[in-house]
Amino acid sequence: MGFFDHLQKGGGSFTLQPKKPQIRKVAQSRSTPSSASNTPERAPSRSYPSSEKRKNGRAWESRSASRDHERRTPSNRVTPSRKRQTPEQRLSSDDEDGTSDTDTSFDMRKRARTGDSAEPDPDRRIRSVKAFSEEDATEFPMVHAADITSVQKAGKFMPAFEGTENSEDVFLQYPSASQKERYNLVIPRDHDDFRPIDDIVQVVEIISQNYVPEDEADEFNNDSSGIKRRLRRALAHMSETEFRETVADHNRAIERLRLSGSIAKKLDASTRLSLPLVERILTQIYSRTVSPRVESLRQYENGSDNVYGELLPRFISTIFKETRLKSGQVFVDLGSGVGNVVLQAALEIGCESWGCEMMENACDLAELQQAEFKARCRLWGIAPGETHLVRGDFLKEQSISDVLKRADVILINNQAFTPQLNTELINHFLDMKEGCQIVSLKSFVPAGHKIQSRNINSPLNLLTVKQKNYWSNSVSWTDVGGTYFIATKDGSRLKAFTENELGLSD
């Protein structure tokens, strides 16, 4: 399991699962916790968390389509014994001595707000005109859900409906004129694995919320006859026939709305994407490219700058809001891993988005994600910003040096960087343009730093820093909140100091 896999899980409906022997229910004690639950769990490294906490009522949690007969964990707790399939190396930093520079009066367990995505951007054009053209109806390379269950993870799934060992594929229509996606009607033998039926239900849910005009929404949302209700009823009845018929009705409804121009009109009136839509697309990309190969991310070098730790999508969306990133600007992620944040910026904001990573395994997965990203945006009919993934050392790559000079927002997850690397990064700030914002987990400017005659040539004098709080479940290596920093290049303070010094000398 990886970064986005927990979004496949449910928090409110039900999940189709392989039947368990009844003896397990009889033998299980409801009052005695397992011995494993007393063992604290170590946080993962820079691959992705498999958090299985239930976040009731949170908009970012994708609803599961199948009933979970197992006991659920309370929404405000972590299950220490939950299964991890990602690297177990805890992040360490140069000042890891059991202390924290976060404000102890701050409620670290507070939940992140679950509002919309980025602020409205009047210049953002959401819809891909090409994707809604009939000329785009031809097939193009993409990883179908059926490719995961029948090829990448063959043998790890079983029929979802009884008596259908060789069930035919189901094809799901997306809002654009592009090809349909192919699904197998199967369920995973491992509870944590990819769930194609859940994905179908979640896609229909997201489409109805973001693409269907209000005057047409009853066909999807009606409590008794709506398509969403019928899908869940079919699963409750374990009726493959009913499920297939409902998917076919969804396909016809979306095709009709697209041909009438209703979907295009709704998208053209939008100036931002909803965060659940952004997360659904990113989850689909990740589950089809990275998840089947997530074991390769275990190959990291402990104690080096290559120890990984990722920032989660809702935290990244908050960063976009705080920095007021817009579609006409440039975003750069230094140490971009498998490219999640680069893709999120291009999708959510529509800006030019760059990333640089030097670890070969992460770079390979990032390129797979980038290819699938283009296909998924085409399916969903969205026009993203340009994405550029550079393989190499961001201190040495010329293309990165060039783009940093015109970047508007730079993300540096320097939580585990060595002091030497942080110092080398500071020297690059001299070339950044005025007003550029640098977001980091550790401040580049020491607390109490003041401009003085003895340090007048320091690049730190060009930065104005604000400390911000992030909430629980914002980063991969811990479930609690913390602080991050936004440094803005602002030469006015240094200029004022210099002018004052010259005035005194006269």
SULDATA-V714530 format. One record per residue. RES is the residue in one small letter. PSI is psi in degrees with one decimal (none if undefined). OMEGA is omega in whole degrees, 0 to 359 (none if undefined). Layout:
BEGIN
[[RES,PSI,OMEGA] [RES,PSI,OMEGA]]
END
This chain:
BEGIN
[[m,147.0,182] [g,-162.2,189] [f,-55.6,185] [f,-3.3,186] [d,-29.4,181] [h,-19.4,178] [l,-14.1,175] [q,-17.7,186] [k,163.9,184] [g,163.4,175] [g,3.1,185] [g,-25.4,181] [s,-124.7,181] [f,162.7,187] [t,127.3,173] [l,127.1,180] [q,157.8,173] [p,142.5,180] [k,139.6,179] [k,145.9,177] [p,139.9,182] [q,-28.6,183] [i,-28.7,181] [r,-37.0,180] [k,-33.9,181] [v,-40.6,186] [a,-21.3,187] [q,132.1,177] [s,135.8,181] [r,-13.1,184] [s,-18.0,184] [t,112.4,180] [p,154.3,179] [s,154.7,180] [s,-29.1,181] [a,-28.1,185] [s,-12.4,179] [n,-1.0,181] [t,115.5,181] [p,144.8,182] [e,138.5,181] [r,145.9,182] [a,150.8,180] [p,165.0,174] [s,-152.5,194] [r,3.2,166] [s,-147.5,198] [y,147.8,186] [p,151.2,176] [s,48.2,182] [s,127.6,181] [e,18.5,178] [k,145.2,177] [r,125.3,182] [k,79.5,186] [n,129.9,175] [g,1.1,181] [r,130.9,187] [a,-29.1,185] [w,-14.4,182] [e,118.1,178] [s,135.4,180] [r,139.8,178] [s,149.2,182] [a,-0.4,187] [s,145.1,186] [r,129.1,178] [d,111.3,182] [h,-8.5,180] [e,159.7,178] [r,138.1,181] [r,149.9,177] [t,139.4,176] [p,146.7,189] [s,-18.0,182] [n,18.9,180] [r,156.9,172] [v,139.8,174] [t,103.4,185] [p,-26.6,185] [s,9.0,183] [r,152.9,188] [k,132.0,175] [r,136.0,175] [q,18.4,179] [t,166.7,182] [p,142.9,185] [e,15.1,183] [q,119.3,179] [r,142.1,177] [l,141.3,173] [s,155.0,179] [s,175.2,185] [d,-17.7,181] [d,25.8,181] [e,95.8,182] [d,22.2,180] [g,-1.5,178] [t,168.3,180] [s,141.5,178] [d,12.8,178] [t,156.9,180] [d,117.1,184] [t,-15.9,179] [s,-8.9,182] [f,134.1,181] [d,98.5,186] [m,-16.5,183] [r,1.7,184] [k,142.0,182] [r,148.2,176] [a,145.5,177] [r,151.4,187] [t,48.1,181] [g,-156.4,182] [d,-178.5,177] [s,-147.8,183] [a,164.2,179] [e,151.6,179] [p,138.0,182] [d,101.8,183] [p,-22.3,181] [d,-6.0,182] [r,130.9,175] [r,107.7,187] [i,-46.3,191] [r,137.0,172] [s,111.7,181] [v,-40.2,180] [k,-41.0,182] [a,-21.3,179] [f,5.1,177] [s,142.7,178] [e,-22.5,178] [e,-16.6,182] [d,5.4,184] [a,-5.2,179] [t,158.0,180] [e,149.9,178] [f,160.0,183] [p,131.4,175] [m,163.2,177] [v,106.1,178] [h,154.5,176] [a,-35.7,180] [a,-25.1,178] [d,-31.8,179] [i,-48.6,187] [t,-24.8,183] [s,-17.3,184] [v,-62.1,187] [q,-36.4,183] [k,41.5,181] [a,137.4,179] [g,-9.7,181] [k,8.4,182] [f,159.9,178] [m,158.2,182] [p,138.4,181] [a,-28.3,182] [f,138.7,183] [e,142.3,177] [g,18.9,181] [t,62.6,183] [e,-35.6,182] [n,49.2,183] [s,141.1,179] [e,158.5,180] [d,155.5,173] [v,139.8,180] [f,130.5,185] [l,129.4,180] [q,131.2,174] [y,174.3,187] [p,-20.8,183] [s,-176.4,178] [a,5.8,184] [s,175.1,181] [q,160.5,175] [k,157.9,175] [e,142.3,184] [r,130.2,182] [y,145.9,165] [n,140.8,177] [l,77.6,183] [v,165.9,175] [i,151.4,183] [p,144.1,173] [r,-31.9,176] [d,124.2,184] [h,-28.8,185] [d,-1.5,186] [d,175.5,182] [f,138.6,182] [r,95.5,184] [p,-38.1,181] [i,-40.6,175] [d,-40.6,181] [d,-41.1,177] [i,-49.5,182] [v,-40.9,181] [q,-36.2,177] [v,-45.2,179] [v,-41.1,179] [e,-48.5,182] [i,-40.5,179] [i,-44.3,181] [s,-32.0,182] [q,-30.6,190] [n,-14.0,185] [y,-22.4,184] [v,124.1,178] [p,152.9,184] [e,-37.6,183] [d,-7.3,178] [e,-1.3,191] [a,-23.5,184] [d,-31.1,179] [e,-27.1,179] [f,-35.5,193] [n,-8.3,182] [n,133.1,187] [d,-21.4,182] [s,-37.7,185] [s,1.2,182] [g,153.5,182] [i,-40.8,180] [k,-42.1,179] [r,-38.8,181] [r,-35.7,177] [l,-45.9,181] [r,-34.3,177] [r,-39.8,179] [a,-38.6,178] [l,-37.5,178] [a,-36.1,180] [h,-6.0,185] [m,42.9,183] [s,107.1,178] [e,-39.8,180] [t,-46.6,180] [e,-38.4,180] [f,-45.8,180] [r,-41.8,180] [e,-38.5,180] [t,-41.2,177] [v,-40.3,178] [a,-39.9,178] [d,-38.0,175] [h,-46.9,181] [n,-44.3,180] [r,-39.7,181] [a,-43.2,180] [i,-39.9,178] [e,-41.9,180] [r,-44.2,181] [l,-34.1,178] [r,-45.1,181] [l,-30.2,179] [s,-11.2,181] [g,3.3,184] [s,-41.4,181] [i,-44.9,180] [a,-40.3,180] [k,-41.0,180] [k,-42.5,179] [l,-39.8,182] [d,-22.1,178] [a,-4.1,182] [s,146.1,177] [t,7.3,176] [r,159.7,176] [l,146.3,174] [s,147.6,181] [l,-37.8,175] [p,-36.1,177] [l,-45.1,178] [v,-46.3,182] [e,-35.7,179] [r,-44.2,181] [i,-45.9,179] [l,-37.5,178] [t,-43.7,178] [q,-43.5,180] [i,-48.2,183] [y,-44.4,183] [s,-22.8,182] [r,-12.0,184] [t,-52.6,186] [v,-45.9,186] [s,-45.4,180] [p,-13.7,184] [r,17.6,189] [v,-22.8,180] [e,-28.0,181] [s,-19.8,180] [l,-5.3,177] [r,-14.4,185] [q,85.2,179] [y,168.2,182] [e,109.3,182] [n,139.1,177] [g,5.9,180] [s,-179.3,177] [d,-6.3,183] [n,8.9,172] [v,132.2,190] [y,148.7,172] [g,127.3,189] [e,152.1,175] [l,133.2,187] [l,158.3,191] [p,-41.3,183] [r,-31.9,174] [f,-43.2,178] [i,-41.3,178] [s,-37.5,176] [t,-40.5,178] [i,-41.5,178] [f,-40.9,179] [k,-46.1,183] [e,-36.0,181] [t,-4.6,181] [r,41.1,179] [l,135.1,183] [k,167.6,187] [s,-26.0,182] [g,9.1,185] [q,-177.6,184] [v,129.0,179] [f,139.6,179] [v,132.6,176] [d,111.9,180] [l,111.6,188] [g,61.0,194] [s,-0.4,176] [g,-129.6,181] [v,8.2,171] [g,10.3,184] [n,-47.9,185] [v,-36.8,177] [v,-45.9,179] [l,-38.6,180] [q,-41.0,179] [a,-43.8,180] [a,-35.7,182] [l,-53.9,186] [e,-41.6,184] [i,-32.6,183] [g,16.5,183] [c,170.5,171] [e,125.4,190] [s,127.9,183] [w,150.0,173] [g,152.7,177] [c,131.3,182] [e,143.4,182] [m,-14.6,180] [m,123.2,189] [e,-44.9,182] [n,-43.2,179] [a,-39.5,179] [c,-41.3,179] [d,-44.6,180] [l,-34.9,178] [a,-39.6,179] [e,-36.4,175] [l,-41.6,179] [q,-40.7,181] [q,-40.8,179] [a,-44.2,180] [e,-30.3,177] [f,-44.9,180] [k,-40.3,179] [a,-42.3,181] [r,-40.7,177] [c,-36.2,178] [r,-42.3,177] [l,-45.7,184] [w,-5.1,176] [g,29.7,185] [i,140.8,177] [a,104.6,181] [p,172.8,172] [g,168.9,179] [e,141.1,177] [t,138.2,179] [h,118.1,178] [l,116.8,184] [v,132.8,180] [r,116.2,179] [g,-171.0,181] [d,121.4,185] [f,-11.7,175] [l,-14.0,186] [k,-24.0,184] [e,125.2,184] [q,-38.2,181] [s,-34.2,178] [i,-41.6,177] [s,-39.2,181] [d,-44.4,184] [v,-27.6,178] [l,-27.1,181] [k,-20.5,179] [r,10.0,181] [a,145.9,177] [d,-36.8,178] [v,130.8,179] [i,128.7,177] [l,128.6,178] [i,103.7,177] [n,83.6,187] [n,23.4,182] [q,-39.4,183] [a,13.4,179] [f,148.4,176] [t,156.0,177] [p,-35.3,181] [q,-43.7,180] [l,-40.5,178] [n,-38.7,179] [t,-42.4,179] [e,-35.6,178] [l,-38.8,181] [i,-37.8,180] [n,-24.8,178] [h,-17.0,182] [f,-22.1,180] [l,-32.3,185] [d,-8.1,182] [m,151.5,184] [k,157.7,178] [e,134.2,180] [g,-8.9,178] [c,137.9,181] [q,132.1,182] [i,115.5,182] [v,129.3,182] [s,160.5,178] [l,-27.3,176] [k,136.1,183] [s,137.8,175] [f,-20.9,181] [v,118.3,180] [p,147.7,177] [a,135.2,178] [g,6.4,180] [h,134.0,178] [k,148.6,176] [i,125.8,179] [q,165.3,182] [s,-34.2,184] [r,-18.0,180] [n,23.2,188] [i,-22.8,181] [n,3.7,181] [s,135.0,176] [p,-21.1,181] [l,-25.0,181] [n,-12.3,180] [l,0.6,186] [l,135.2,171] [t,124.1,190] [v,137.7,172] [k,135.3,176] [q,134.5,181] [k,161.0,177] [n,141.7,168] [y,152.2,187] [w,-179.4,178] [s,155.2,180] [n,39.3,178] [s,-21.8,180] [v,161.6,189] [s,-21.1,189] [w,-3.1,177] [t,153.3,179] [d,-3.8,181] [v,171.0,181] [g,-173.6,181] [g,-155.1,181] [t,154.3,171] [y,172.9,189] [f,141.7,174] [i,111.2,179] [a,126.2,180] [t,130.7,177] [k,116.7,186] [d,104.3,183] [g,1.2,185] [s,-37.6,181] [r,-43.1,179] [l,-38.9,179] [k,-43.7,180] [a,-40.8,180] [f,-44.4,182] [t,-44.8,179] [e,-37.8,178] [n,-40.0,179] [e,-42.3,180] [l,-37.1,179] [g,-38.7,179] [l,-35.5,183] [s,-26.2,179] [d,none,none]]
END
